[in-house]
Structure formats: structure tokens, C-alpha cells
Amino acid sequence: METKIFHKILDEIPTYSRFLKVSEIDNLINLITKFPNVKYEKIGQTVDDESLKMLEIGKNNDKTALIIGVPHSDEPLGSLVITFFSRWLATHPEVDCFGWRWLFIPILERRGMRLNEGWFNIPESLAAMAKSSFREPTEDQYEWTFPIEYEDFKWTQSRPETIAIKEVLEKEKPKLLCNLHHSGFTNGYYYLSKDFPEIYPELSKFADSLRIPLSDKTPDVPFGKMFSPGFYQMYGLKDYLEYYKKKDPLVLPALRRGACSDEWYQKNIGGFSFNCEVPMYLSHKLKDKNPSKRSYKKMIEQRYKRKKSRLEYSIMLIEKLKEYENMADPLFLNLAKKHIANAQLSLEHEKRIIASAEDRVITKAEKFENSVIEDLFDLFFLGQIWRVAESICIKGSAPKVCLLMETSDFEIKSLARQIQEKGAFYQVPIRNSVKMQLGSILIIAEALKNKMKNSIPQNQ
């Protein structure tokens, strides 16, 4: 791809002041379907029995890319990437879709995205995000409910969106799969199905041009494998099973999830997949590698006490709502209860970690991650309970719940203020985030195309 065209596409990305709602994205997609070179077809149903549809642009059947927007309910960025890029391709037939056939799912988690719309207008407010944020429990997510059998473990409970994507993968056999995930409060990073060192310098330079630093360690799991700083091996259920079998077997009976999309795709289809995890917020404190005055063991002991105290507070709030459960939104109530159950298991695991922890001096960045970043998880859980209380309060006849809602609202705002003061977070411009994901797709698709071309034997 010519550098001129690459920059032309990215320069035309609009400046977004907020994320768009599901209805607004649907309206944009309906306009895109009017172009003659665009197909739009139903591929399945959502968990709410709503039609799930996919855009198709391009005729290069030997190279198909599947790009999935909103793979998690609270990750709306991909819907902006897809609406912009699909329209750009439809209105620029001269580029011949850059030699690819593109399949786009603008919004996969439609129900969940609607349940996050409360913070779309004010994404800079941590308190608003906490009270309006929603993500399915792991065992109910698209990303972690692909079927799998591995040793003694078996998972067959796929949600409708997972079944739809599985059928698309089986039918289309794409050479490239990208779920448009994005992170919340970490530096940026990439997950890739295979080591692809040829692209790392260009992607690193590109991220740097957008002032989005790449993480020098995987922020998600303790067993992550680094290809290069900022670039990590995709992981799946098997990695969880192997890690905990060696490190903490007591976790295994409570591990409730299936394979992830990449894990199933690699086993059954093959090809290349990647995620470009763009942050919504950044803090300069994530880069501070200077030693702190805190030891690792003391830090995790204090973290354990803090999490235990907040979990007990959350359980107390849920107990106070118990007599009104029949008035609560069942989706929010179920989420809060599952979160409490998972948090209790996590605390037990953390207690075992403390017992065998090494006593070393941690960096200031590690201290930040294990205090402020951990506090964010507690903040969002308090927001979930507030939302349960709100669903009861708005129905009337429960003044005690409305009072409890006001009390927890004060706690949420207070904790959010503390986190912001300690964290010094600033929002990444949405336009830059869209640029990073779309630019990464273009860079990787071009590199893959060239790699496939060079691997074809030449006639003598």
C-alpha cells in the first residue's frame, strides 16, 4: 500500500467527541448498504433474539478478512472503526479493497453495548462509567464460549453470537481474523496468533506517532508470552489449564469458560489473527520503572486486605437488597452475584500467592498497577451493585433501596475521585484510537498479502 493512500485514509477519520449508540451505528450501516458493491446479510441471532448481520465488501475470494466490532459489551470503539472503513472502501472502488475481501460485523454484542450507552457522552467521567458499565460474566461472553475438549475439560455452552461467528469462520475460512478489542487503563499492546517480526518496527513507530505507548509486559495474564515489547502471543483456555495445573490446581474446578475465538479458529481453520488493544485512558505513571520503597510481598498483602474489605462491603450491599430481588433487573443482579462469587475465588487464589511470594523491591509502575489499577476493578463492581439498586428504586415502593443507592453513589464518586487524583489519567482521543486500530489492520493486511504472494511457488 502506498504511504500516501495510508495517510489519506487516516487523515479522513473524523474527530469524535463521544462513542455512538447502537441505533446511530445502525443508521450509518444502513446508508453504507446502499452502495452497489456492498452486501449485508443475516448470519445469526443475538442472545436477545435480534438479527445479527454482516457487511461484505470486495471480491477477492482467495484473501478474506473477518473484522468483528464490539466483541465485548464495553468496547464500542470497533463500531466506529468499521463504519468509517467500510464506507471508505465502498466509496473508493479504485483501490480494489487493497486486494482483500472484507467481512465486517459492526456490533457483535448488541445487547451489552446498549447497556453501556450511559457513559458514551461522558467517557472522561470514571464515576459515570462505573455506574453505566456492563460486561457479561466470562462464562457468558462471546469471546470465551467456543466449544472445546482438552484432557478432562469439556465446554459446549456457546452463546448465540459465538455460534454465528463459528459458522461464519467455517463457511468463509478467512485468512485474517481481527476482534476489535480495546483496553481500559493500560498502555497499548498487540496479541498475535503467530510471531510476525517483520511488522513490529512499523507498528511500533505508528503507535508512537499517535502518542500511544506500548506495554512492555502483558497486562492480562501471568503466563503471557512476549514476542517483542508490545507484541504478545494470543492465549486461550489451554494456557489457563496448563498454568494453573502447575501453579495452583485448586483454581481449576472453578474455571468456567470455553475456548476463545482465536483458539478455536487456529485449531479448526488456521490463518492469522490479532487484537490491537488500544487504551481509553493513559497515565505517565505506567512508565515509571524506578524502584519504589515497597516490597512485592507487602504490596500484595495490602492489596489482599483492601480487596477483602471491599468485597465484604459489596456482599453487605447485596444482602440489603435481598428482600427486593424480585424487583431487580435479573441481568444486573445475576452479573453482580457472579462477580461476587468470582471475587471470592480470586481472594482464595491470592491468599495462596501471598504464601509463596518472593520478597523483592517493586518498581513504581508495579506499585501503581497493584494499587490504583486494582482500585478501578473495585470501582466498577460498586457501579454494578449501584445499577442493581437503581433497577429496584425506579419501580417505586422501596425507599430503603433508594437511600442505599444514594449512599453507594457517594462511595463511587469518592473512590473515583481518589483514583483520578492518584492515577493522573488522561483520555486518549477517540480519533487516535480509531486511527491505531484501522492503521494496524491496514499494515498487517498488507504484510500478510505480501507474505502470501511471496510464498506462492513461481513457474520456472
N, C-alpha and C positions, 0 to 999 in steps of 0.2 A: 504494500500500500504506500502510495506517495505521501511524504510528510505533509505536503500542502493539503491533501484531502483530509488526513488525520486531524490536523489542526482546524480545518474548516468545519468539520463535524462538531468538534468540541466547543469551538467558539460560538456555534449557533444554539448551544444549550441555554435555555432561558434562566433568568435569576428567579429562584423560587423563594417566596417568603414563608411558605409552610408546605406540609405534605397535603396531597389531595385526597379527598374522601373516595370511597368505593364508587359512589354514584357519579362523581366527577371523572374518575378514570374510565368508567363505563361509557360516558358520553364521548370522551376523546377517542376511545377504541371504536365506537360506532361510526365516527367520522372517518377513521382510517380504513374501515372496511369498505368504504365507497370507492376506493381506488381499484382500478381494474386488475391489478397484479397481486391483490391481497385476497386470501381465503380466510374464512372464520368459521370454525366448526366446533360442534359439541364433542367433548371427549369423555364426559362422565358427569357425575353428580358430586356436590359438596356434602358435608356432614349435615347440612340443613336442607338437603334435597333440592338445592339450587343448581341450575345448569352450570357446568364448568366448561369453558371454551378456550380454544387455542387459535392464534393467528399463524398463518403460513405465508411467507414471502420468499420468492426465489424458486428456481427450477433445477438447481444443481444437485441432482439426487445422489451423487456419489459422495457429497460432503454436506451432511445435515448437522445443524447445531440446535440444541434444545435449551432455551433460556427461560428460567422459572422465576417469576416475581412473587414477592411476599411468601417465601417458604415457611416463615414463622409469622405469627399474627402481629407481632410488634415490630416488624421490619418492613415498613412501607416503601423504602427507597426504590426497590426494584420496579415498582409500578411506574415510577417517573422515568426510570431508565428505558423501560420497554415502550412506553407511549411515545417518548421522543425518538428513539432509534427506529422503531417500526415505521413511524410516519416519515422519517428522513429517508429510509430505504424506499418506501412507496413513492416518494416524490423525486427520487434521483435514480431512475432506471438506468442511466448511463453507466453507473458503477457496477451493474450486474450483480448486486448483493455481495460484492467482493469475493465472488466465486463460491459462495455458500448458499444453501437453502436454510432459511431461518424459521424455527418454530418458537413462538412466544406464548407463554401463559402469563398474562399481565398481573393477575391476582390469584394465587392458589388458595390461600387461607382467607376466604372472603368473609366468613362469619367473624373470625378473630380480628381481622383488620377493622371491621365496623366497630368492634368493641374497644378499639384504640383511638377512635377518631376524636375523643375528648381532649387529647393533648396535641393534636396536629396543628392547631392555631398558635399554641404557645409552647413549642418544643424546648424553649430555654428555661422553663419552669420545672424544677425537679419535683416539687410538690404536686403540680398538676399532672405530670407524667405518672407519678406513683399512684394517684387516685383514679387514673383513666387507663392504666396499662393492663394488658391482658395477654397471657400466653398459655396455651394448653399445657397440662402436665406432660412430662416426657412421654409417657406410655400412650398418650392420645394424639401425639403430633404426627404430621405427615412425615417429617424427616426421620423419625425413629420407629416407624411401624411397618417396614418392609419385612416380608417373611424370611425366616432363616432357621436352619437347623445346624447346630455346631456342638459336637460332643453330646453332653446331656441336656443342652439347652435347645428349646424349640419355641418359636414365636409365629403365630398365624393371625393375630388380631390387627389387620390392616384397616385404617380408616378409608372412607370413600375416595378422598383425594389421592391417597397413596396408591390405591387400586387403579385409578385413572392414569397416573404417571407411569406406573408399571406397564400398563397396556400400551401407552404411547412409546415407551422405550422398546418394548418387544416388537411393535409394529414398525417403528421408524429406524431403529438401530443407529442412533446419532453417533457421529464421530466425536462430538463435543457436547458436554453437559455442564451447565453452569446454573447453580442455585444462587440467586442474588441475596445472599445473607449480608447483614451488616452488624457490627458490634456496637456496644453502647459507650463504654468509658475506658477503652484501652487504645493503645496505638494500633495502627492498621497491620494487617497480615494476610497472607495468602495460604490457602490449603490447596494442594495439588495431588492428583492421583499417582503421578509419576514424577521423578526428578526431571526437570527441564531447564538445565543451567543456562542454555542459550538466551532465555528470556529474562533472567534475573537482573542483569545490568540495566536493560531498558525499562523494566517495570519499576526498579528502584529509583532510577532517575526521574521517571514520570511521577511517582508518588512524592518525591522531593520537590518537584516543580509545583505541586499542589499544596505544599507545606503540611503533608500528612506523613509523620514519621512511621517507619515500620518497626514492629516489635522484634526484639532480639531473643524472645522466648515465646513458646506457645502459651497463650493466656488461658486456654480452656481445660487442659487435662495434664496430669503429672507424667504421662507416658508419651508425650508428643515427640516426634522425630523431626529434627531440623535438617532441611536440605541446604539452606543458606539463611543468614539472618533475615527474617521477614517472610520466609518461604518454608512451609511445613508439609509433611506427609499427611494426607487425609487419614482419618482414623474411623473405626467403626465398632460395632458390638464385640467382635472377636478381640479387639485390642483391650476393651474393658475386661472381658472374661479372663484373658491371659494375664493382665496386670494384677487384678485382684486375686486371682488364684495363687499368685506368688506372694503378694504383699499383704493382703487382708481377706482371706477366704470367707470371713463372716459377712462380707458385703454381698456375696453372690446370691444367696437366696432371695434378697430383696431387690435385685436388679431387674427392673421392669421396663423393657424396651425391646424393639426388634432391630433389624439391620437398618443402617442409614441408606439414603438413596445411592450414594457413591458405592457403598459396599455391595449392594445388590447389582448395580449397573456394571461394576467391574467383573463380578462373578458370572453374570449371565449375558452381557452384551460386549463389554470391552470398549475401549476408546479412551478419551482423555477428559477428565473433569477437574474443575477448580471452583473455589469460592474466593471472592475478593471481599474480605471482611473490613469494611470501611467504618471508622468510628463516627458516632454522632457528637461526642464530646472528647476533648483532649485536655491534658494538664501537663505543664512542663515538669511536674514532679515525677511523672512516669519515667523520665530520662535520667534522674539523678542517681548515678552509680557510686556516689561517695558512701563510705561506711557510716552507719548510724551508731548510736550508743546502745542499741538494743540487740539482745541475743535472740536467735531463732526460736529456741525453746521457750523463752519468756514471752516472746511475741505471740506464739500460738496458744500458750496457756491463757494469756489475757484475752485473745480472740475467742477462745472457747468459753470463758466466763461471760463475756459480753453477749455472745450468741445464745448461750443458755438462758441468760436473764431475759433477753428479748423474746425468745421462744416461749418462756413461761408467761410473759406478758401477753403474747398473742393467743396462747391457749386460754388464758383468763378471759380475754375479749370474746373468743368464740363460745366459751361456756356461758357468758352472759347473754349471748344471742340464741342459746339453745331452745328456749321456750317459744321463740318466734320463727323457728326454722321453716315451718310450713309457709311462711310469708316471704321467705328469702328467694332470690333468683337461684335456681338449682345449679346453674352453670358456675356462678361465682362461689357458691357455698362449697360445691364439690372441689373446685380449684383450691380454695383455702384449706380444706381438710386434707387434701392430698399433699399440699405444701407442708403442712404441719407434720404429717407422717414422714415425709421425706427428710424434713429438717431434724426430726428425732433420730432417724437412722444416720444422718450425716454427723450429728453430735457424737453418737457412739463410735463412729469411724474416727472422728477427730480425737476422741479420748485415747484411742489406741495409737494414733500417730504421735501424740504427746509422749506416751510411754517410751517410744523408741527414737525420739527426735534427737538429732545431734545439736550440740551447743556451740553455735558459731555466730559470728557477728554478721548481721544482715545489712544490706545497702538501704539507703533512704528510699529508693524506689520500691524495694520489697516491703519495707515498713508501711509505705503508702498503700500498696496493693492489699496488704493484710489488715488494714485498719479502715481507711476511707472507702476503698472499693468494696470491702465486705459490708460496710455500713449501708451501702447502696442496696444490697440484696435485702437487708432488713427493712429499709425504707419502702421498697416496692412490695414487700409482703404486708407491711402495715396498710399500704394502699389497697391491697386485695381485701383485707378484712373491712376496711372503711367502705369498700364498694358493696360488700355483703350487707352491712348495716344500712347503707343508703337504699338498697333494693327493698329493705323492710320498711324503712322510715317513710318512703314516698307513698306507701299504701295506707298510711294513717293508722290510728289505733295502737301505736307503740311509742309513746313519748319517751320511755326509758331508752329505747334504741336510738332515737333522735339525739338524746343527750349524750349517749355513748359515742355517737357519730361525731358530735362536736368536740368531745374530748380527744378522740383519736385524730381528728383533723388538726388539733393543736399540736399533738405529738409529731404528726407527719411534717407539718410546717417547721417545727423546731428542729427536727432531725435533718430536714432538707437544708435548712439554713446553716447548720453546723457542717454538713458535708460540703456545701458550696464554699464556705469560708476556709475549711481545711484543704479542700481539693483544688481550689482556684481553677475550676473547669471553665472552658470556653467552648461555644458551639462551633463545629465545623460547618461552614456554609454549605447548604444543601446542594448548590450548584457544583461545588468542588467534589462532593461525594458522588454525584451523578457522573461527573467527569471521570473520576477514578474508576468506577465500575465499568462504564462504557469504554473508556480508553483501554482498560485491561482486556475486555472482550475482544476489541479490535486487534490489539497487539498479539494476544495468544492465538486468535483465529488465523491471523496472517502467518505466524510462525508455524502453526500446525499444517496449514496449507502447503507451505514451502517444504516442510519436513516430509509430508506425504508425497509431494511431487518428486523430491529427490530420492525417495525410497522405491519409486517405480523403475523396474529394470528398463534400460534403454536398448532399443533394437540395434544390433550391430550392422 
